[in-house]
Amino acid sequence: MSAGTLYMLPSPLDAACAPGADTPSAVRECAHRLDYFLVENARSARATLKRLEHPRPLRELDIVELPPEHEGGLLRELLAPVASGRDAAVISDAGCPGVADPGALAARTAHGMGIPVMPLVGPSSILLGLMASGLNGQCFIFHGYLPVEDDARGKTLVELEKQSARLRQTQIFIETPYRNLRMFEAIRKHCRGTSLLCIASALTAPDQFIRTQAIAAWTPEQVERIDRRPTLFLLLA
C-alpha cells in the first residue's frame, strides 16, 4: 500500500480577514476532503476548519495536537496512519506551519518515513511584511524573537544592524505583542536614526498597519498603533 500525503495547511493570520482574501480555493478543497489533522492547538485548529467551512461536524474529525520535539517517537506513531495510506494535514495557530511555527519536525519525520510532504499556498507574515516593506528581498534573514533582557537585546540589535550594513541584508524579527513598544524603544536607542525600519502590524486584518521609514522619522502616534498587536520588525541599515 502506498503512503498517504502530509499536507502543510496554512491558517489565517487574522480571524477578521475574509476567508476568500487569504485562503486559495485549493486549500479549502484539500481541507474539506481530510479528516485527520496534526495541529499546534486543537481549539485554534477547529476555528480554522470552521472558517474553511469543513463539511463534516468537527467532532467527527481526528484533531491531534503535535507532541513536543523531544517526543519524536510519539510523532512517528501519529504519522503511522499516513505511512499506511491515510492523508493528513499539519495546521499551526497562524500562517504557514513549519515557518516560524510548529510543523517542521512533522515534515522532517514524514520524509524519514517515506511520506510525501505537500506545502499549500497561504499567508506568511514574514513574506507579506517583506513584500510590502520595500527593503532588500534578495538577501534577508528571519531571527524570530530577540533576547528579552535589555542589555542582551541592545547588543543583538547593534550586531544585526552591523550585519545588515555589511551584507545589505534585511533583518527580520518579532516580539510578543505586549512588548512591542519596548522593542521599538530599544531599536531607537541602539540603532542609527538613518537606518530604515519597516513595522508591519496585524497583517491581513482590516486595519493592518505597514510603514517603512528612517528610524528617526517614526512618531509616537505611529508607534502607538502597534501596541499589543502581532507585529513584524524589518531593519535595513
C-alpha positions as YAML, in Angstrom:
chain: A
units: angstrom
residues:
- id: 1
  name: MET
  ca: [0.00, 0.00, 0.00]
- id: 2
  name: SER
  ca: [1.38, 3.43, -0.92]
- id: 3
  name: ALA
  ca: [1.75, 6.13, 1.70]
- id: 4
  name: GLY
  ca: [-0.67, 8.97, 2.06]
- id: 5
  name: THR
  ca: [0.36, 12.62, 1.85]
- id: 6
  name: LEU
  ca: [1.11, 15.03, 4.66]
- id: 7
  name: TYR
  ca: [-0.18, 18.48, 3.71]
- id: 8
  name: MET
  ca: [1.19, 21.65, 5.28]
- id: 9
  name: LEU
  ca: [-2.05, 23.62, 5.53]
- id: 10
  name: PRO
  ca: [-1.81, 27.38, 6.25]
- id: 11
  name: SER
  ca: [-4.21, 29.04, 8.66]
- id: 12
  name: PRO
  ca: [-5.31, 32.71, 8.75]
- id: 13
  name: LEU
  ca: [-3.13, 35.38, 10.34]
- id: 14
  name: ASP
  ca: [-6.19, 37.29, 11.49]
- id: 15
  name: ALA
  ca: [-9.68, 35.89, 12.02]
- id: 16
  name: ALA
  ca: [-11.26, 39.14, 10.81]
- id: 17
  name: CYS
  ca: [-9.82, 38.66, 7.32]
- id: 18
  name: ALA
  ca: [-12.41, 37.39, 4.84]
- id: 19
  name: PRO
  ca: [-11.65, 33.70, 4.07]
- id: 20
  name: GLY
  ca: [-11.54, 34.32, 0.34]
- id: 21
  name: ALA
  ca: [-8.91, 37.03, 0.79]
- id: 22
  name: ASP
  ca: [-6.20, 34.86, 2.33]
- id: 23
  name: THR
  ca: [-7.16, 31.25, 1.53]
- id: 24
  name: PRO
  ca: [-6.94, 29.86, -2.02]
- id: 25
  name: SER
  ca: [-9.76, 27.56, -3.09]
- id: 26
  name: ALA
  ca: [-7.29, 24.67, -3.39]
- id: 27
  name: VAL
  ca: [-6.56, 24.92, 0.35]
- id: 28
  name: ARG
  ca: [-10.27, 24.81, 1.18]
- id: 29
  name: GLU
  ca: [-10.82, 21.84, -1.11]
- id: 30
  name: CYS
  ca: [-7.91, 19.96, 0.41]
- id: 31
  name: ALA
  ca: [-9.08, 20.63, 3.96]
- id: 32
  name: HIS
  ca: [-12.63, 19.51, 3.07]
- id: 33
  name: ARG
  ca: [-11.55, 16.03, 1.98]
- id: 34
  name: LEU
  ca: [-9.31, 15.38, 5.00]
- id: 35
  name: ASP
  ca: [-10.39, 14.05, 8.38]
- id: 36
  name: TYR
  ca: [-7.02, 13.75, 10.13]
- id: 37
  name: PHE
  ca: [-5.17, 16.84, 11.38]
- id: 38
  name: LEU
  ca: [-1.95, 17.25, 13.39]
- id: 39
  name: VAL
  ca: [-2.16, 20.68, 14.97]
- id: 40
  name: GLU
  ca: [-0.37, 23.15, 17.20]
- id: 41
  name: ASN
  ca: [-3.50, 23.86, 19.21]
- id: 42
  name: ALA
  ca: [-6.77, 21.95, 18.89]
- id: 43
  name: ARG
  ca: [-9.00, 24.90, 19.70]
- id: 44
  name: SER
  ca: [-7.47, 27.23, 17.10]
- id: 45
  name: ALA
  ca: [-7.38, 24.39, 14.54]
- id: 46
  name: ARG
  ca: [-11.12, 23.86, 14.99]
- id: 47
  name: ALA
  ca: [-11.64, 27.58, 14.43]
- id: 48
  name: THR
  ca: [-9.60, 27.38, 11.22]
- id: 49
  name: LEU
  ca: [-11.56, 24.37, 9.96]
- id: 50
  name: LYS
  ca: [-14.84, 26.06, 10.83]
- id: 51
  name: ARG
  ca: [-13.68, 29.16, 8.94]
- id: 52
  name: LEU
  ca: [-12.89, 26.92, 5.97]
- id: 53
  name: GLU
  ca: [-16.44, 25.51, 6.25]
- id: 54
  name: HIS
  ca: [-15.35, 21.90, 6.61]
- id: 55
  name: PRO
  ca: [-18.38, 19.86, 5.51]
- id: 56
  name: ARG
  ca: [-18.21, 17.34, 8.37]
- id: 57
  name: PRO
  ca: [-19.03, 18.02, 12.02]
- id: 58
  name: LEU
  ca: [-15.79, 18.93, 13.76]
- id: 59
  name: ARG
  ca: [-16.41, 16.32, 16.46]
- id: 60
  name: GLU
  ca: [-16.10, 13.62, 13.80]
- id: 61
  name: LEU
  ca: [-12.61, 14.73, 12.73]
- id: 62
  name: ASP
  ca: [-9.39, 13.41, 14.22]
- id: 63
  name: ILE
  ca: [-7.65, 16.54, 15.51]
- id: 64
  name: VAL
  ca: [-4.49, 15.68, 17.44]
- id: 65
  name: GLU
  ca: [-2.05, 18.16, 18.94]
- id: 66
  name: LEU
  ca: [1.58, 17.84, 17.87]
- id: 67
  name: PRO
  ca: [3.81, 16.41, 20.62]
- id: 68
  name: PRO
  ca: [6.87, 18.28, 21.97]
- id: 69
  name: GLU
  ca: [10.04, 17.93, 19.90]
- id: 70
  name: HIS
  ca: [11.63, 15.58, 22.43]
- id: 71
  name: GLU
  ca: [8.81, 13.06, 21.87]
- id: 72
  name: GLY
  ca: [9.78, 12.12, 18.32]
- id: 73
  name: GLY
  ca: [8.66, 8.55, 18.86]
- id: 74
  name: LEU
  ca: [5.11, 9.70, 19.51]
- id: 75
  name: LEU
  ca: [5.19, 11.74, 16.33]
- id: 76
  name: ARG
  ca: [6.11, 8.64, 14.36]
- id: 77
  name: GLU
  ca: [3.09, 6.90, 15.89]
- id: 78
  name: LEU
  ca: [0.85, 9.78, 14.84]
- id: 79
  name: LEU
  ca: [2.21, 9.61, 11.30]
- id: 80
  name: ALA
  ca: [1.86, 5.81, 11.06]
- id: 81
  name: PRO
  ca: [-1.66, 6.04, 9.56]
- id: 82
  name: VAL
  ca: [-0.28, 8.38, 6.89]
- id: 83
  name: ALA
  ca: [2.50, 5.93, 6.10]
- id: 84
  name: SER
  ca: [-0.26, 3.34, 5.65]
- id: 85
  name: GLY
  ca: [-2.18, 5.43, 3.14]
- id: 86
  name: ARG
  ca: [-4.26, 7.98, 5.07]
- id: 87
  name: ASP
  ca: [-3.84, 11.65, 4.10]
- id: 88
  name: ALA
  ca: [-3.38, 14.23, 6.86]
- id: 89
  name: ALA
  ca: [-2.57, 17.90, 7.33]
- id: 90
  name: VAL
  ca: [-0.49, 19.95, 9.73]
- id: 91
  name: ILE
  ca: [-2.05, 23.19, 10.99]
- id: 92
  name: SER
  ca: [-0.34, 25.78, 13.19]
- id: 93
  name: ASP
  ca: [-2.03, 28.61, 15.05]
- id: 94
  name: ALA
  ca: [-1.42, 31.20, 12.34]
- id: 95
  name: GLY
  ca: [0.24, 31.32, 8.94]
- id: 96
  name: CYS
  ca: [2.32, 28.58, 7.36]
- id: 97
  name: PRO
  ca: [3.20, 25.56, 9.51]
- id: 98
  name: GLY
  ca: [6.91, 24.90, 9.73]
- id: 99
  name: VAL
  ca: [7.82, 28.57, 9.09]
- id: 100
  name: ALA
  ca: [8.33, 30.27, 12.45]
- id: 101
  name: ASP
  ca: [5.62, 27.92, 13.72]
- id: 102
  name: PRO
  ca: [5.44, 24.24, 14.73]
- id: 103
  name: GLY
  ca: [5.31, 21.70, 11.96]
- id: 104
  name: ALA
  ca: [8.90, 21.37, 10.73]
- id: 105
  name: LEU
  ca: [9.55, 18.27, 12.82]
- id: 106
  name: ALA
  ca: [6.41, 16.62, 11.48]
- id: 107
  name: ALA
  ca: [7.55, 17.29, 7.92]
- id: 108
  name: ARG
  ca: [11.08, 16.04, 8.65]
- id: 109
  name: THR
  ca: [9.76, 12.89, 10.30]
- id: 110
  name: ALA
  ca: [7.43, 12.29, 7.36]
- id: 111
  name: HIS
  ca: [10.35, 12.49, 4.94]
- id: 112
  name: GLY
  ca: [12.20, 9.91, 7.03]
- id: 113
  name: MET
  ca: [9.18, 7.60, 6.85]
- id: 114
  name: GLY
  ca: [8.82, 7.91, 3.08]
- id: 115
  name: ILE
  ca: [5.69, 10.06, 3.32]
- id: 116
  name: PRO
  ca: [5.29, 12.76, 0.63]
- id: 117
  name: VAL
  ca: [5.00, 16.28, 2.08]
- id: 118
  name: MET
  ca: [2.91, 18.81, 0.16]
- id: 119
  name: PRO
  ca: [3.02, 22.54, 1.03]
- id: 120
  name: LEU
  ca: [-0.12, 24.55, 0.30]
- id: 121
  name: VAL
  ca: [-0.23, 28.22, -0.60]
- id: 122
  name: GLY
  ca: [-1.26, 30.57, 2.19]
- id: 123
  name: PRO
  ca: [-0.38, 33.65, 4.24]
- id: 124
  name: SER
  ca: [3.08, 34.04, 5.79]
- id: 125
  name: SER
  ca: [3.60, 37.17, 7.88]
- id: 126
  name: ILE
  ca: [7.34, 37.08, 7.13]
- id: 127
  name: LEU
  ca: [6.88, 37.17, 3.36]
- id: 128
  name: LEU
  ca: [3.91, 39.54, 3.41]
- id: 129
  name: GLY
  ca: [5.85, 42.01, 5.55]
- id: 130
  name: LEU
  ca: [8.93, 41.73, 3.35]
- id: 131
  name: MET
  ca: [6.87, 42.15, 0.18]
- id: 132
  name: ALA
  ca: [5.36, 45.40, 1.41]
- id: 133
  name: SER
  ca: [8.47, 46.79, 3.12]
- id: 134
  name: GLY
  ca: [10.44, 47.91, 0.09]
- id: 135
  name: LEU
  ca: [13.57, 46.54, 1.78]
- id: 136
  name: ASN
  ca: [16.01, 44.03, 0.32]
- id: 137
  name: GLY
  ca: [14.05, 40.94, -0.69]
- id: 138
  name: GLN
  ca: [17.08, 39.33, -2.35]
- id: 139
  name: CYS
  ca: [19.02, 38.98, 0.90]
- id: 140
  name: PHE
  ca: [17.18, 38.68, 4.21]
- id: 141
  name: ILE
  ca: [17.19, 36.67, 7.42]
- id: 142
  name: PHE
  ca: [14.50, 35.92, 9.98]
- id: 143
  name: HIS
  ca: [15.67, 35.78, 13.61]
- id: 144
  name: GLY
  ca: [12.40, 35.05, 15.42]
- id: 145
  name: TYR
  ca: [12.43, 36.52, 18.92]
- id: 146
  name: LEU
  ca: [15.35, 38.62, 20.15]
- id: 147
  name: PRO
  ca: [16.56, 38.45, 23.79]
- id: 148
  name: VAL
  ca: [14.13, 39.88, 26.33]
- id: 149
  name: GLU
  ca: [16.78, 41.25, 28.73]
- id: 150
  name: ASP
  ca: [17.57, 44.88, 27.89]
- id: 151
  name: ASP
  ca: [21.37, 44.65, 27.62]
- id: 152
  name: ALA
  ca: [21.33, 41.45, 25.59]
- id: 153
  name: ARG
  ca: [18.66, 42.80, 23.28]
- id: 154
  name: GLY
  ca: [20.59, 46.02, 22.77]
- id: 155
  name: LYS
  ca: [23.78, 44.15, 21.89]
- id: 156
  name: THR
  ca: [21.84, 41.94, 19.49]
- id: 157
  name: LEU
  ca: [20.30, 44.93, 17.72]
- id: 158
  name: VAL
  ca: [23.73, 46.54, 17.29]
- id: 159
  name: GLU
  ca: [25.07, 43.33, 15.76]
- id: 160
  name: LEU
  ca: [22.06, 42.94, 13.47]
- id: 161
  name: GLU
  ca: [22.47, 46.49, 12.20]
- id: 162
  name: LYS
  ca: [26.18, 45.89, 11.52]
- id: 163
  name: GLN
  ca: [25.34, 42.68, 9.67]
- id: 164
  name: SER
  ca: [22.69, 44.48, 7.66]
- id: 165
  name: ALA
  ca: [25.14, 47.21, 6.64]
- id: 166
  name: ARG
  ca: [27.88, 44.72, 5.74]
- id: 167
  name: LEU
  ca: [25.67, 42.42, 3.67]
- id: 168
  name: ARG
  ca: [22.89, 44.80, 2.64]
- id: 169
  name: GLN
  ca: [20.69, 42.26, 4.35]
- id: 170
  name: THR
  ca: [17.18, 42.85, 5.69]
- id: 171
  name: GLN
  ca: [16.97, 41.76, 9.33]
- id: 172
  name: ILE
  ca: [13.52, 40.45, 10.31]
- id: 173
  name: PHE
  ca: [12.35, 39.71, 13.85]
- id: 174
  name: ILE
  ca: [9.24, 39.62, 16.03]
- id: 175
  name: GLU
  ca: [8.26, 40.32, 19.60]
- id: 176
  name: THR
  ca: [5.49, 39.30, 21.97]
- id: 177
  name: PRO
  ca: [2.74, 41.88, 21.25]
- id: 178
  name: TYR
  ca: [2.70, 43.38, 24.74]
- id: 179
  name: ARG
  ca: [6.43, 44.13, 24.42]
- id: 180
  name: ASN
  ca: [6.21, 45.81, 21.00]
- id: 181
  name: LEU
  ca: [6.68, 49.32, 22.37]
- id: 182
  name: ARG
  ca: [9.72, 48.23, 24.38]
- id: 183
  name: MET
  ca: [11.18, 46.70, 21.24]
- id: 184
  name: PHE
  ca: [10.71, 49.92, 19.30]
- id: 185
  name: GLU
  ca: [12.36, 51.95, 22.06]
- id: 186
  name: ALA
  ca: [15.30, 49.53, 22.01]
- id: 187
  name: ILE
  ca: [15.61, 49.91, 18.24]
- id: 188
  name: ARG
  ca: [15.57, 53.69, 18.51]
- id: 189
  name: LYS
  ca: [18.14, 53.62, 21.32]
- id: 190
  name: HIS
  ca: [20.65, 51.21, 19.80]
- id: 191
  name: CYS
  ca: [20.32, 51.67, 16.03]
- id: 192
  name: ARG
  ca: [21.20, 54.62, 13.83]
- id: 193
  name: GLY
  ca: [18.43, 57.07, 13.02]
- id: 194
  name: THR
  ca: [19.20, 56.77, 9.31]
- id: 195
  name: SER
  ca: [18.62, 53.01, 9.16]
- id: 196
  name: LEU
  ca: [15.33, 52.01, 7.56]
- id: 197
  name: LEU
  ca: [12.72, 50.34, 9.74]
- id: 198
  name: CYS
  ca: [9.54, 48.71, 8.48]
- id: 199
  name: ILE
  ca: [6.85, 47.87, 11.02]
- id: 200
  name: ALA
  ca: [4.15, 45.52, 9.74]
- id: 201
  name: SER
  ca: [1.35, 45.01, 12.25]
- id: 202
  name: ALA
  ca: [-1.88, 42.98, 12.22]
- id: 203
  name: LEU
  ca: [-1.21, 41.74, 8.70]
- id: 204
  name: THR
  ca: [-4.31, 40.83, 6.65]
- id: 205
  name: ALA
  ca: [-6.58, 42.43, 9.28]
- id: 206
  name: PRO
  ca: [-8.95, 45.14, 8.01]
- id: 207
  name: ASP
  ca: [-6.89, 47.73, 9.89]
- id: 208
  name: GLN
  ca: [-3.42, 46.35, 9.19]
- id: 209
  name: PHE
  ca: [-0.55, 48.82, 9.51]
- id: 210
  name: ILE
  ca: [2.58, 48.71, 7.32]
- id: 211
  name: ARG
  ca: [5.09, 51.55, 7.08]
- id: 212
  name: THR
  ca: [8.77, 51.91, 6.20]
- id: 213
  name: GLN
  ca: [10.86, 54.96, 7.04]
- id: 214
  name: ALA
  ca: [14.09, 56.00, 8.75]
- id: 215
  name: ILE
  ca: [14.12, 55.17, 12.44]
- id: 216
  name: ALA
  ca: [14.41, 58.85, 13.34]
- id: 217
  name: ALA
  ca: [11.23, 59.65, 11.38]
- id: 218
  name: TRP
  ca: [8.90, 57.46, 13.42]
- id: 219
  name: THR
  ca: [6.39, 59.40, 15.55]
- id: 220
  name: PRO
  ca: [4.78, 58.36, 18.85]
- id: 221
  name: GLU
  ca: [1.37, 58.34, 17.15]
- id: 222
  name: GLN
  ca: [2.54, 55.83, 14.55]
- id: 223
  name: VAL
  ca: [4.22, 53.59, 17.09]
- id: 224
  name: GLU
  ca: [1.13, 53.50, 19.32]
- id: 225
  name: ARG
  ca: [-0.69, 51.65, 16.52]
- id: 226
  name: ILE
  ca: [1.39, 48.51, 17.12]
- id: 227
  name: ASP
  ca: [0.78, 48.24, 20.86]
- id: 228
  name: ARG
  ca: [-0.32, 44.70, 21.78]
- id: 229
  name: ARG
  ca: [-0.83, 43.65, 18.16]
- id: 230
  name: PRO
  ca: [1.00, 40.90, 16.22]
- id: 231
  name: THR
  ca: [3.91, 42.77, 14.67]
- id: 232
  name: LEU
  ca: [6.90, 42.14, 12.41]
- id: 233
  name: PHE
  ca: [10.01, 44.36, 12.50]
- id: 234
  name: LEU
  ca: [12.25, 44.67, 9.42]
- id: 235
  name: LEU
  ca: [15.53, 46.57, 9.60]
- id: 236
  name: LEU
  ca: [17.89, 47.62, 6.78]
- id: 237
  name: ALA
  ca: [20.97, 49.71, 7.55]
...
